[in-house]
Amino acid sequence: MSVSNPWNLGGLTLTELGRRLWDESQKDELLGRAAQLSYYALLALFPALIFLTALMGLFSVQSFMPELMSYLRNVLPADALSMVQRFLTQVSEGSGANILSLGALGALWASSSGVTAIMDALNVVFGVKEDRRPFWRVRLTAIVLTTGLAGFVIMSLALVLYGPTIGRWSADLMGFDVVFTWIWNVLQWPVIATLMLIVVAAIYHICPDRRHKRWRWVTPGSVFAVLMWLLVSLGFKAYVDNFGDYNKVYGSIAGVIVLMLWFYWSGMVLLLGGEINAEIEKAAAEGKAAAGEARRTKQAA
């Protein structure tokens, strides 16, 4: 399906789009599919952390670990953050080339399994079947996309951790004053947000097995997914930190439960964004077909 301008919402009003989104999300069982994604995401998380922490060991950036934790503290609830922090601390003590090689293999395989789950879920969302790509191509696509996502994470971490340093270095190199450093420190966040939009758009473009697709840098679904992910993450963190006492119910595994819930809501937001794009494309195709039928009827008359 192709759409001339997705921001026209396929001719739908916001109310009609919301009604369709509600109906289709129940039909496609998004709640269950988001739970499936959270399971695969949790399996993929720790091999990926081993790999990234091993990179930190090779490049001697453990000194930035407290700063990294401070940024993660903004979106992760305290229970989940403490579990991730303990794991990173333990792995960083033995990080190096051997862990890097083993961690890379484990992260690629486990994370690509998570991406294949996203591909299956988005096939349902966009109403297509996985009949054009053989198994090896699906797995290869998942591995390539996983590698690209890892590159996005590394680039974002570099901007977050080294942004001020890069700004000062660039200002000194080009002879600019402190204004350039201030501008850089402000612009790094829009750059990260833009990268997130591109990554989500790439997921919607590559994962479903659709024909005649047109690449779009920004779509209504990707904007919704990024903005809602931020709002859901901040809201869930505030709830868990202030109202939800998971330690009393789950004890020592409270961090795992909270992390899975965070993955669950993140997966739900991702699938809802895809559902928005799918409904807009479907409505646009219906409008185009209706216009063509009306034109043929008029010509026949």
Backbone as CSV, one residue per row, in Angstrom:
resi,resn,N_x,N_y,N_z,CA_x,CA_y,CA_z,C_x,C_y,C_z
1,MET,0.839,-1.197,0.000,0.000,0.000,0.000,0.873,1.246,0.000
2,SER,0.455,2.233,-0.751,1.180,3.497,-0.746,0.223,4.610,-0.389
3,VAL,0.732,5.614,0.234,-0.073,6.718,0.697,0.572,8.002,0.213
4,SER,-0.238,8.900,-0.388,0.338,10.133,-0.900,0.867,10.998,0.228
5,ASN,0.098,11.116,1.285,0.535,11.896,2.442,-0.092,11.305,3.695
6,PRO,0.675,10.578,4.493,0.087,9.924,5.670,-0.462,10.903,6.693
7,TRP,-0.003,12.148,6.642,-0.482,13.122,7.623,-1.898,13.602,7.336
8,ASN,-2.450,13.214,6.171,-3.871,13.440,5.913,-4.735,12.382,6.581
9,LEU,-4.080,11.415,7.237,-4.755,10.342,7.986,-5.663,9.505,7.092
10,GLY,-5.331,9.445,5.795,-6.126,8.630,4.879,-7.535,9.143,4.704
11,GLY,-7.770,10.428,5.019,-9.111,10.993,4.926,-9.955,10.756,6.161
12,LEU,-9.389,10.147,7.199,-10.132,9.869,8.426,-10.072,11.056,9.379
13,THR,-11.125,11.214,10.166,-11.060,12.148,11.285,-10.346,11.463,12.448
14,LEU,-9.922,12.248,13.422,-9.261,11.666,14.587,-10.190,10.703,15.334
15,THR,-11.488,11.050,15.384,-12.453,10.177,16.057,-12.578,8.841,15.337
16,GLU,-12.694,8.901,14.003,-12.820,7.671,13.227,-11.539,6.836,13.313
17,LEU,-10.389,7.517,13.271,-9.120,6.800,13.405,-9.031,6.122,14.770
18,GLY,-9.446,6.823,15.822,-9.438,6.227,17.159,-10.358,5.023,17.255
19,ARG,-11.546,5.091,16.630,-12.473,3.958,16.660,-11.882,2.752,15.942
20,ARG,-11.293,3.006,14.770,-10.664,1.912,14.027,-9.489,1.318,14.807
21,LEU,-8.720,2.186,15.428,-7.574,1.721,16.201,-8.026,0.831,17.346
22,TRP,-9.105,1.188,18.015,-9.630,0.385,19.114,-10.101,-0.976,18.621
23,ASP,-10.852,-0.976,17.526,-11.373,-2.238,16.990,-10.254,-3.161,16.516
24,GLU,-9.309,-2.615,15.776,-8.246,-3.436,15.213,-7.270,-3.926,16.284
25,SER,-7.033,-3.121,17.307,-6.122,-3.555,18.371,-6.690,-4.757,19.115
26,GLN,-8.010,-4.810,19.267,-8.626,-5.989,19.888,-8.620,-7.169,18.928
27,LYS,-8.894,-6.916,17.659,-8.906,-7.987,16.668,-7.519,-8.618,16.524
28,ASP,-6.476,-7.791,16.566,-5.099,-8.284,16.399,-4.472,-8.754,17.703
29,GLU,-5.230,-8.683,18.808,-4.766,-9.171,20.115,-3.441,-8.525,20.520
30,LEU,-3.425,-7.210,20.504,-2.184,-6.501,20.801,-1.720,-6.699,22.233
31,LEU,-2.653,-6.902,23.160,-2.246,-7.111,24.552,-1.385,-8.368,24.688
32,GLY,-1.821,-9.457,24.067,-1.050,-10.690,24.127,0.260,-10.593,23.367
33,ARG,0.253,-9.911,22.234,1.474,-9.784,21.429,2.496,-8.888,22.133
34,ALA,2.028,-7.878,22.852,2.946,-7.043,23.628,3.590,-7.856,24.750
35,ALA,2.824,-8.766,25.350,3.392,-9.650,26.380,4.466,-10.555,25.781
36,GLN,4.234,-11.050,24.572,5.236,-11.874,23.891,6.510,-11.077,23.642
37,LEU,6.356,-9.823,23.209,7.521,-8.984,22.960,8.292,-8.713,24.249
38,SER,7.588,-8.525,25.361,8.279,-8.254,26.625,9.108,-9.459,27.056
39,TYR,8.614,-10.668,26.794,9.362,-11.884,27.136,10.656,-11.958,26.329
40,TYR,10.556,-11.758,25.017,11.744,-11.806,24.172,12.706,-10.662,24.498
41,ALA,12.169,-9.493,24.826,13.029,-8.357,25.159,13.833,-8.634,26.421
42,LEU,13.199,-9.270,27.419,13.917,-9.588,28.649,15.020,-10.617,28.388
43,LEU,14.740,-11.599,27.528,15.765,-12.580,27.177,16.939,-11.929,26.455
44,ALA,16.645,-10.920,25.640,17.693,-10.283,24.843,18.488,-9.255,25.635
45,LEU,17.917,-8.753,26.740,18.531,-7.628,27.440,19.914,-7.948,27.979
46,PHE,20.060,-9.037,28.710,21.310,-9.272,29.428,22.469,-9.663,28.511
47,PRO,22.265,-10.480,27.468,23.372,-10.643,26.507,23.793,-9.327,25.870
48,ALA,22.811,-8.456,25.581,23.149,-7.157,25.005,23.940,-6.309,26.000
49,LEU,23.563,-6.373,27.273,24.301,-5.620,28.290,25.724,-6.151,28.448
50,ILE,25.886,-7.480,28.336,27.234,-8.050,28.380,28.086,-7.479,27.254
51,PHE,27.523,-7.434,26.073,28.245,-6.923,24.907,28.616,-5.450,25.083
52,LEU,27.645,-4.626,25.489,27.905,-3.190,25.633,28.889,-2.923,26.776
53,THR,28.766,-3.681,27.865,29.685,-3.495,28.983,31.097,-3.930,28.614
54,ALA,31.200,-4.993,27.796,32.516,-5.412,27.324,33.150,-4.326,26.466
55,LEU,32.346,-3.651,25.665,32.861,-2.515,24.892,33.385,-1.429,25.826
56,MET,32.652,-1.190,26.899,33.116,-0.205,27.874,34.464,-0.603,28.452
57,GLY,34.645,-1.942,28.693,35.917,-2.409,29.221,37.053,-2.216,28.243
58,LEU,36.794,-2.442,26.946,37.838,-2.287,25.939,38.256,-0.838,25.773
59,PHE,37.278,0.068,25.887,37.581,1.475,25.658,37.709,2.279,26.947
60,SER,37.718,1.574,28.079,37.982,2.205,29.378,37.064,3.383,29.665
61,VAL,35.772,3.108,29.602,34.814,4.181,29.884,33.978,3.862,31.125
62,GLN,34.490,2.960,31.991,33.729,2.657,33.195,33.515,3.872,34.064
63,SER,34.375,4.882,33.907,34.213,6.084,34.713,32.905,6.808,34.404
64,PHE,32.330,6.505,33.230,31.072,7.158,32.865,29.856,6.368,33.338
65,MET,30.070,5.241,34.029,28.956,4.424,34.485,27.999,5.193,35.398
66,PRO,28.483,5.965,36.380,27.533,6.726,37.210,26.698,7.704,36.402
67,GLU,27.316,8.343,35.416,26.557,9.286,34.590,25.509,8.556,33.764
68,LEU,25.883,7.378,33.227,24.924,6.579,32.469,23.752,6.174,33.346
69,MET,24.031,5.763,34.567,22.969,5.377,35.486,22.045,6.552,35.801
70,SER,22.611,7.746,35.863,21.784,8.920,36.156,20.800,9.191,35.031
71,TYR,21.207,8.929,33.786,20.291,9.098,32.664,19.230,8.001,32.658
72,LEU,19.634,6.763,32.918,18.666,5.671,32.957,17.666,5.860,34.095
73,ARG,18.103,6.519,35.163,17.223,6.755,36.300,16.016,7.622,35.923
74,ASN,16.148,8.371,34.827,15.048,9.238,34.406,13.874,8.461,33.827
75,VAL,14.123,7.249,33.286,13.046,6.506,32.626,12.776,5.148,33.257
76,LEU,13.745,4.594,34.008,13.560,3.271,34.606,13.155,3.397,36.074
77,PRO,12.173,2.613,36.509,11.850,2.579,37.945,13.039,2.102,38.767
78,ALA,13.051,2.440,40.048,14.206,2.176,40.908,14.525,0.684,41.007
79,ASP,13.482,-0.181,41.135,13.726,-1.618,41.261,14.422,-2.178,40.028
80,ALA,13.932,-1.803,38.845,14.535,-2.284,37.605,15.941,-1.722,37.434
81,LEU,16.120,-0.460,37.789,17.429,0.171,37.640,18.473,-0.491,38.530
82,SER,18.106,-0.813,39.764,19.073,-1.431,40.676,19.512,-2.802,40.158
83,MET,18.587,-3.560,39.561,18.955,-4.867,39.019,19.907,-4.711,37.839
84,VAL,19.597,-3.789,36.934,20.471,-3.544,35.778,21.832,-3.042,36.241
85,GLN,21.847,-2.168,37.235,23.111,-1.611,37.720,23.990,-2.691,38.349
86,ARG,23.398,-3.597,39.137,24.176,-4.685,39.730,24.764,-5.586,38.649
87,PHE,23.972,-5.869,37.626,24.455,-6.716,36.543,25.604,-6.041,35.795
88,LEU,25.450,-4.761,35.484,26.499,-4.041,34.766,27.783,-3.968,35.586
89,THR,27.644,-3.758,36.888,28.828,-3.674,37.746,29.580,-4.993,37.780
90,GLN,28.853,-6.099,37.888,29.494,-7.407,37.926,30.197,-7.728,36.608
91,VAL,29.533,-7.428,35.497,30.104,-7.765,34.197,31.293,-6.869,33.867
92,SER,31.214,-5.591,34.261,32.282,-4.654,33.911,33.609,-5.022,34.573
93,GLU,33.539,-5.738,35.694,34.775,-6.136,36.375,35.576,-7.155,35.563
94,GLY,34.893,-7.920,34.699,35.616,-8.902,33.894,35.477,-8.658,32.416
95,SER,35.136,-7.415,32.020,34.918,-7.130,30.604,36.222,-7.155,29.844
96,GLY,36.136,-7.572,28.588,37.311,-7.648,27.727,36.986,-8.329,26.431
97,ALA,38.013,-8.734,25.690,37.805,-9.267,24.346,37.051,-10.593,24.375
98,ASN,37.369,-11.484,25.340,36.694,-12.775,25.375,35.202,-12.615,25.642
99,ILE,34.886,-11.795,26.647,33.479,-11.540,26.936,32.827,-10.858,25.748
100,LEU,33.572,-9.985,25.066,33.005,-9.265,23.934,32.580,-10.231,22.835
101,SER,33.457,-11.202,22.503,33.137,-12.126,21.423,31.949,-13.012,21.787
102,LEU,31.956,-13.564,23.020,30.851,-14.404,23.445,29.571,-13.590,23.594
103,GLY,29.708,-12.405,24.172,28.533,-11.562,24.352,27.935,-11.122,23.035
104,ALA,28.783,-10.876,22.026,28.279,-10.459,20.719,27.427,-11.553,20.095
105,LEU,27.909,-12.811,20.171,27.143,-13.918,19.609,25.816,-14.103,20.342
106,GLY,25.880,-14.088,21.680,24.652,-14.254,22.453,23.677,-13.117,22.229
107,ALA,24.195,-11.889,22.180,23.325,-10.729,21.990,22.684,-10.746,20.615
108,LEU,23.466,-11.084,19.589,22.920,-11.115,18.236,21.813,-12.153,18.112
109,TRP,22.058,-13.351,18.631,21.056,-14.406,18.492,19.804,-14.114,19.325
110,ALA,20.005,-13.760,20.596,18.853,-13.505,21.464,18.081,-12.277,21.007
111,SER,18.793,-11.212,20.665,18.114,-9.988,20.246,17.438,-10.172,18.900
112,SER,18.045,-10.947,17.989,17.400,-11.184,16.698,16.128,-12.004,16.870
113,SER,16.113,-12.874,17.896,14.872,-13.594,18.196,13.787,-12.619,18.642
114,GLY,14.187,-11.602,19.399,13.227,-10.569,19.771,12.724,-9.791,18.572
115,VAL,13.616,-9.513,17.621,13.220,-8.773,16.425,12.285,-9.617,15.561
116,THR,12.530,-10.930,15.469,11.610,-11.782,14.708,10.215,-11.780,15.340
117,ALA,10.161,-11.667,16.666,8.853,-11.552,17.324,8.172,-10.245,16.931
118,ILE,8.949,-9.162,16.826,8.394,-7.888,16.364,7.906,-8.024,14.927
119,MET,8.670,-8.737,14.088,8.271,-8.941,12.697,6.952,-9.698,12.615
120,ASP,6.800,-10.747,13.405,5.553,-11.517,13.410,4.375,-10.654,13.859
121,ALA,4.596,-9.875,14.921,3.513,-9.035,15.446,3.115,-7.962,14.440
122,LEU,4.085,-7.335,13.784,3.763,-6.277,12.820,3.157,-6.854,11.544
123,ASN,3.462,-8.100,11.206,2.768,-8.744,10.088,1.270,-8.819,10.362
124,VAL,0.919,-9.157,11.599,-0.495,-9.202,11.981,-1.093,-7.801,11.970
125,VAL,-0.360,-6.845,12.498,-0.852,-5.463,12.557,-1.148,-4.917,11.159
126,PHE,-0.244,-5.182,10.208,-0.428,-4.666,8.848,-1.240,-5.612,7.963
127,GLY,-1.706,-6.728,8.528,-2.576,-7.626,7.781,-1.897,-8.358,6.642
128,VAL,-0.632,-8.764,6.832,0.097,-9.495,5.797,0.608,-10.803,6.376
129,LYS,0.997,-11.727,5.480,1.556,-13.004,5.889,3.020,-13.087,5.484
130,GLU,3.777,-13.833,6.275,5.204,-14.018,5.995,5.361,-15.113,4.938
131,ASP,5.031,-14.784,3.671,5.088,-15.777,2.607,6.072,-15.418,1.502
132,ARG,6.706,-14.260,1.598,7.635,-13.839,0.551,9.083,-14.055,0.945
133,ARG,9.370,-14.012,2.235,10.751,-14.151,2.712,10.958,-15.521,3.316
134,PRO,11.970,-16.286,2.859,12.264,-17.573,3.479,12.805,-17.388,4.891
135,PHE,12.916,-18.507,5.631,13.338,-18.438,7.023,14.690,-17.772,7.166
136,TRP,15.656,-18.155,6.319,17.004,-17.614,6.459,17.020,-16.106,6.223
137,ARG,16.152,-15.637,5.311,16.111,-14.199,5.048,15.472,-13.450,6.213
138,VAL,14.461,-14.061,6.823,13.839,-13.444,8.002,14.863,-13.299,9.120
139,ARG,15.618,-14.383,9.370,16.617,-14.338,10.442,17.737,-13.366,10.108
140,LEU,18.172,-13.355,8.825,19.225,-12.425,8.417,18.755,-10.982,8.548
141,THR,17.516,-10.714,8.148,16.956,-9.368,8.305,16.912,-8.970,9.776
142,ALA,16.533,-9.920,10.633,16.474,-9.644,12.076,17.857,-9.343,12.628
143,ILE,18.875,-10.092,12.180,20.233,-9.861,12.667,20.751,-8.506,12.209
144,VAL,20.503,-8.167,10.927,20.948,-6.860,10.405,20.244,-5.736,11.156
145,LEU,18.940,-5.880,11.374,18.197,-4.844,12.090,18.663,-4.747,13.534
146,THR,18.981,-5.881,14.149,19.511,-5.873,15.514,20.837,-5.130,15.575
147,THR,21.691,-5.382,14.588,22.978,-4.682,14.536,22.776,-3.181,14.376
148,GLY,21.813,-2.814,13.521,21.511,-1.392,13.352,20.993,-0.759,14.628
149,LEU,20.135,-1.490,15.362,19.631,-0.975,16.639,20.753,-0.827,17.656
150,ALA,21.701,-1.790,17.648,22.853,-1.672,18.539,23.679,-0.437,18.192
151,GLY,23.838,-0.172,16.889,24.551,1.038,16.472,23.837,2.301,16.933
152,PHE,22.492,2.277,16.883,21.727,3.421,17.373,21.935,3.629,18.868
153,VAL,21.941,2.528,19.636,22.155,2.635,21.080,23.536,3.207,21.372
154,ILE,24.552,2.696,20.661,25.917,3.178,20.888,26.024,4.651,20.520
155,MET,25.416,5.050,19.392,25.471,6.455,18.977,24.765,7.353,19.985
156,SER,23.611,6.894,20.463,22.876,7.690,21.448,23.653,7.809,22.753
157,LEU,24.260,6.683,23.200,25.072,6.736,24.409,26.260,7.681,24.226
158,ALA,26.864,7.657,23.032,27.994,8.554,22.774,27.557,10.014,22.875
159,LEU,26.374,10.326,22.334,25.886,11.701,22.406,25.561,12.088,23.845
160,VAL,24.955,11.146,24.588,24.582,11.445,25.968,25.810,11.602,26.857
161,LEU,26.762,10.654,26.727,27.914,10.636,27.623,29.005,11.599,27.194
162,TYR,29.199,11.731,25.884,30.325,12.532,25.389,29.891,13.841,24.729
163,GLY,28.577,14.134,24.733,28.093,15.338,24.071,28.803,16.614,24.519
164,PRO,28.862,16.892,25.819,29.565,18.099,26.267,31.041,18.105,25.881
165,THR,31.685,16.935,25.975,33.107,16.860,25.608,33.307,17.139,24.128
166,ILE,32.442,16.540,23.284,32.526,16.777,21.837,32.275,18.243,21.524
167,GLY,31.303,18.834,22.227,31.015,20.253,22.000,32.203,21.137,22.330
168,ARG,32.846,20.892,23.470,34.008,21.696,23.852,35.166,21.489,22.876
169,TRP,35.390,20.231,22.465,36.472,19.942,21.526,36.235,20.624,20.186
170,SER,34.986,20.589,19.698,34.669,21.226,18.422,34.816,22.738,18.515
171,ALA,34.396,23.303,19.650,34.513,24.753,19.816,35.970,25.186,19.832
172,ASP,36.826,24.434,20.531,38.256,24.764,20.569,38.893,24.598,19.194
173,LEU,38.504,23.536,18.469,39.109,23.261,17.167,38.766,24.343,16.150
174,MET,37.520,24.826,16.166,37.082,25.797,15.164,37.177,27.233,15.669
175,GLY,37.675,27.401,16.865,37.879,28.748,17.376,36.609,29.460,17.796
176,PHE,35.525,28.692,18.070,34.290,29.314,18.508,34.311,29.504,20.027
177,ASP,33.419,30.342,20.485,33.368,30.590,21.928,32.431,29.588,22.596
178,VAL,32.091,29.889,23.831,31.289,28.977,24.637,29.871,28.832,24.101
179,VAL,29.426,29.761,23.234,28.079,29.680,22.670,27.904,28.392,21.871
180,PHE,28.942,28.019,21.128,28.872,26.800,20.330,28.678,25.581,21.227
181,THR,29.380,25.539,22.341,29.245,24.417,23.277,27.827,24.359,23.823
182,TRP,27.262,25.515,24.156,25.890,25.557,24.684,24.900,25.071,23.631
183,ILE,25.079,25.505,22.388,24.182,25.073,21.309,24.276,23.563,21.114
184,TRP,25.495,23.028,21.164,25.673,21.589,21.001,24.952,20.827,22.105
185,ASN,25.096,21.292,23.337,24.469,20.605,24.460,22.949,20.624,24.352
186,VAL,22.401,21.664,23.723,20.947,21.737,23.539,20.513,20.853,22.377
187,LEU,21.283,20.860,21.285,20.881,20.144,20.077,21.045,18.633,20.177
188,GLN,21.832,18.136,21.128,22.033,16.695,21.191,20.736,15.955,21.479
189,TRP,19.816,16.571,22.219,18.551,15.902,22.531,17.620,15.837,21.323
190,PRO,17.434,16.928,20.543,16.665,16.775,19.293,17.287,15.770,18.337
191,VAL,18.621,15.684,18.332,19.278,14.708,17.462,18.923,13.292,17.898
192,ILE,18.951,13.031,19.209,18.592,11.707,19.718,17.127,11.396,19.415
193,ALA,16.246,12.390,19.578,14.823,12.178,19.268,14.633,11.883,17.784
194,THR,15.379,12.569,16.927,15.298,12.311,15.491,15.772,10.902,15.166
195,LEU,16.856,10.475,15.811,17.342,9.110,15.609,16.292,8.087,16.037
196,MET,15.594,8.347,17.133,14.544,7.436,17.591,13.416,7.355,16.569
197,LEU,13.029,8.500,15.997,11.980,8.504,14.976,12.396,7.690,13.759
198,ILE,13.654,7.849,13.344,14.149,7.113,12.176,14.181,5.614,12.460
199,VAL,14.622,5.237,13.668,14.690,3.819,14.030,13.292,3.196,14.026
200,VAL,12.318,3.873,14.631,10.956,3.334,14.670,10.375,3.255,13.255
201,ALA,10.616,4.297,12.438,10.148,4.264,11.049,10.781,3.098,10.288
202,ALA,12.067,2.822,10.558,12.741,1.699,9.898,12.119,0.370,10.326
203,ILE,11.760,0.248,11.598,11.110,-0.976,12.075,9.782,-1.194,11.357
204,TYR,8.985,-0.127,11.222,7.701,-0.240,10.538,7.875,-0.526,9.047
205,HIS,8.986,-0.075,8.476,9.224,-0.262,7.047,9.777,-1.649,6.735
206,ILE,10.682,-2.158,7.576,11.408,-3.383,7.261,10.720,-4.628,7.819
207,CYS,10.183,-4.549,9.019,9.719,-5.760,9.706,8.529,-6.451,9.036
208,PRO,7.450,-5.757,8.701,6.343,-6.483,8.058,6.692,-6.881,6.628
209,ASP,6.166,-8.030,6.185,6.453,-8.552,4.847,5.475,-7.932,3.851
210,ARG,5.697,-6.657,3.575,4.805,-5.928,2.670,5.488,-5.669,1.338
211,ARG,4.693,-5.634,0.282,5.187,-5.301,-1.044,4.850,-3.858,-1.369
212,HIS,5.584,-3.288,-2.293,5.329,-1.928,-2.783,5.339,-0.915,-1.643
213,LYS,6.325,-1.037,-0.803,6.435,-0.110,0.329,7.225,1.124,-0.086
214,ARG,6.863,2.245,0.482,7.586,3.488,0.239,8.185,3.958,1.551
215,TRP,9.487,4.233,1.518,10.166,4.664,2.732,9.757,6.072,3.119
216,ARG,9.420,6.253,4.375,9.108,7.582,4.904,9.901,7.775,6.191
217,TRP,10.564,8.922,6.294,11.416,9.190,7.447,10.606,9.338,8.726
218,VAL,9.458,10.012,8.621,8.623,10.260,9.798,7.176,9.953,9.418
219,THR,6.502,9.197,10.254,5.104,8.863,10.029,4.304,9.176,11.288
220,PRO,2.969,9.306,11.158,2.170,9.526,12.375,2.368,8.431,13.414
221,GLY,2.512,7.183,12.953,2.707,6.081,13.892,4.020,6.170,14.639
222,SER,5.096,6.543,13.936,6.396,6.634,14.603,6.435,7.792,15.589
223,VAL,5.812,8.929,15.238,5.751,10.063,16.171,4.951,9.673,17.411
224,PHE,3.818,8.994,17.191,3.011,8.537,18.328,3.817,7.593,19.212
225,ALA,4.524,6.639,18.589,5.268,5.639,19.358,6.355,6.285,20.204
226,VAL,7.102,7.224,19.630,8.199,7.852,20.372,7.664,8.708,21.512
227,LEU,6.664,9.549,21.229,6.115,10.420,22.265,5.429,9.612,23.370
228,MET,4.652,8.610,22.971,3.949,7.812,23.971,4.919,6.953,24.777
229,TRP,6.003,6.482,24.134,6.993,5.712,24.902,7.590,6.570,26.011
230,LEU,7.896,7.825,25.687,8.454,8.721,26.694,7.451,8.970,27.818
231,LEU,6.191,9.255,27.454,5.165,9.519,28.460,4.884,8.284,29.316
232,VAL,4.776,7.118,28.663,4.502,5.888,29.404,5.662,5.555,30.336
233,SER,6.906,5.717,29.861,8.062,5.411,30.687,8.110,6.304,31.919
234,LEU,7.904,7.603,31.709,7.927,8.534,32.840,6.765,8.280,33.795
235,GLY,5.562,8.018,33.235,4.401,7.758,34.079,4.535,6.463,34.861
236,PHE,5.029,5.407,34.211,5.206,4.125,34.882,6.263,4.223,35.973
237,LYS,7.337,4.954,35.681,8.385,5.153,36.692,7.820,5.879,37.911
238,ALA,7.040,6.952,37.669,6.464,7.702,38.782,5.527,6.823,39.612
239,TYR,4.736,5.986,38.937,3.805,5.110,39.660,4.552,4.089,40.514
240,VAL,5.539,3.415,39.914,6.265,2.367,40.646,7.044,2.959,41.810
241,ASP,7.683,4.105,41.589,8.514,4.699,42.638,7.694,5.268,43.788
242,ASN,6.451,5.688,43.518,5.681,6.386,44.538,4.480,5.615,45.077
243,PHE,3.926,4.701,44.259,2.692,4.036,44.678,2.784,2.511,44.645
244,GLY,3.422,1.963,43.639,3.456,0.515,43.500,4.616,-0.114,44.259
245,ASP,4.331,-0.833,45.324,5.376,-1.481,46.116,5.476,-2.943,45.685
246,TYR,6.223,-3.209,44.634,6.335,-4.566,44.092,7.206,-5.458,44.974
247,ASN,8.034,-4.859,45.823,8.885,-5.664,46.697,8.062,-6.499,47.682
248,LYS,6.946,-5.949,48.155,6.117,-6.677,49.112,5.460,-7.882,48.465
249,VAL,5.136,-7.776,47.178,4.417,-8.854,46.494,5.373,-9.870,45.901
250,TYR,6.443,-9.395,45.244,7.318,-10.289,44.482,8.670,-10.524,45.145
251,GLY,8.988,-9.783,46.183,10.235,-10.008,46.902,11.456,-9.737,46.052
252,SER,12.375,-10.708,45.999,13.660,-10.488,45.348,13.557,-10.383,43.833
253,ILE,12.457,-10.852,43.241,12.324,-10.755,41.779,11.504,-9.537,41.358
254,ALA,11.310,-8.599,42.275,10.526,-7.409,41.945,11.136,-6.647,40.768
255,GLY,12.476,-6.570,40.729,13.130,-5.857,39.633,12.832,-6.474,38.286
256,VAL,12.806,-7.812,38.229,12.499,-8.503,36.968,11.065,-8.212,36.540
257,ILE,10.133,-8.259,37.487,8.728,-8.011,37.170,8.534,-6.585,36.660
258,VAL,9.148,-5.629,37.327,9.012,-4.234,36.911,9.615,-4.033,35.526
259,LEU,10.766,-4.665,35.273,11.406,-4.537,33.970,10.536,-5.135,32.869
260,MET,9.922,-6.291,33.150,9.040,-6.904,32.157,7.814,-6.039,31.898
261,LEU,7.284,-5.413,32.932,6.139,-4.514,32.743,6.526,-3.311,31.896
262,TRP,7.743,-2.791,32.135,8.214,-1.661,31.314,8.376,-2.101,29.869
263,PHE,8.933,-3.273,29.612,9.035,-3.806,28.248,7.646,-4.018,27.648
264,TYR,6.716,-4.463,28.485,5.358,-4.724,28.004,4.716,-3.446,27.465
265,TRP,4.782,-2.375,28.246,4.173,-1.129,27.798,4.928,-0.525,26.623
266,SER,6.245,-0.714,26.583,7.015,-0.236,25.433,6.606,-0.977,24.165
267,GLY,6.438,-2.314,24.275,5.988,-3.095,23.127,4.592,-2.714,22.688
268,MET,3.715,-2.444,23.642,2.355,-2.023,23.307,2.360,-0.715,22.519
269,VAL,3.172,0.230,22.961,3.261,1.515,22.265,3.785,1.322,20.844
270,LEU,4.804,0.464,20.686,5.354,0.202,19.358,4.302,-0.401,18.435
271,LEU,3.533,-1.361,18.930,2.510,-1.992,18.108,1.361,-1.039,17.803
272,LEU,1.001,-0.190,18.743,-0.066,0.789,18.488,0.357,1.780,17.408
273,GLY,1.627,2.182,17.427,2.115,3.067,16.368,2.013,2.409,14.999
274,GLY,2.370,1.118,14.937,2.218,0.391,13.682,0.763,0.267,13.267
275,GLU,-0.119,0.066,14.241,-1.554,-0.029,13.947,-2.076,1.287,13.380
276,ILE,-1.584,2.405,13.888,-1.994,3.713,13.364,-1.596,3.839,11.898
277,ASN,-0.345,3.498,11.580,0.094,3.563,10.180,-0.722,2.633,9.297
278,ALA,-1.014,1.426,9.799,-1.766,0.455,9.006,-3.177,0.948,8.710
279,GLU,-3.829,1.538,9.705,-5.189,2.026,9.491,-5.216,3.228,8.543
280,ILE,-4.213,4.078,8.625,-4.141,5.213,7.701,-3.943,4.713,6.273
281,GLU,-3.047,3.738,6.093,-2.816,3.189,4.762,-4.061,2.488,4.232
282,LYS,-4.738,1.752,5.101,-5.954,1.050,4.682,-7.041,2.036,4.261
283,ALA,-7.228,3.101,5.048,-8.240,4.093,4.712,-7.902,4.808,3.408
284,ALA,-6.622,5.105,3.199,-6.202,5.760,1.961,-6.454,4.855,0.762
285,ALA,-6.167,3.543,0.912,-6.413,2.600,-0.177,-7.908,2.486,-0.466
286,GLU,-8.723,2.469,0.587,-10.174,2.416,0.389,-10.682,3.664,-0.324
287,GLY,-10.171,4.832,0.078,-10.571,6.071,-0.580,-10.162,6.107,-2.039
288,LYS,-8.972,5.609,-2.329,-8.489,5.576,-3.707,-9.334,4.635,-4.553
289,ALA,-9.682,3.467,-3.974,-10.522,2.511,-4.699,-11.917,3.081,-4.951
290,ALA,-12.480,3.770,-3.942,-13.807,4.365,-4.105,-13.794,5.459,-5.167
291,ALA,-12.727,6.273,-5.189,-12.617,7.330,-6.192,-12.487,6.736,-7.591
292,GLY,-11.721,5.645,-7.715,-11.585,4.992,-9.015,-12.888,4.388,-9.492
293,GLU,-13.653,3.777,-8.581,-14.944,3.206,-8.937,-15.921,4.283,-9.377
294,ALA,-15.914,5.418,-8.645,-16.800,6.522,-9.019,-16.409,7.090,-10.384
295,ARG,-15.130,7.152,-10.674,-14.696,7.660,-11.976,-15.099,6.720,-13.104
296,ARG,-14.986,5.410,-12.887,-15.378,4.460,-13.916,-16.894,4.484,-14.129
297,THR,-17.645,4.632,-13.034,-19.096,4.710,-13.163,-19.510,5.945,-13.946
298,LYS,-18.829,7.060,-13.702,-19.143,8.295,-14.410,-18.797,8.169,-15.888
299,GLN,-17.680,7.530,-16.194,-17.292,7.352,-17.603,-18.244,6.420,-18.327
300,ALA,-18.711,5.364,-17.618,-19.651,4.426,-18.230,-21.009,5.074,-18.523
301,ALA,-21.371,6.014,-17.642,-22.642,6.700,-17.826,-22.550,7.688,-18.977
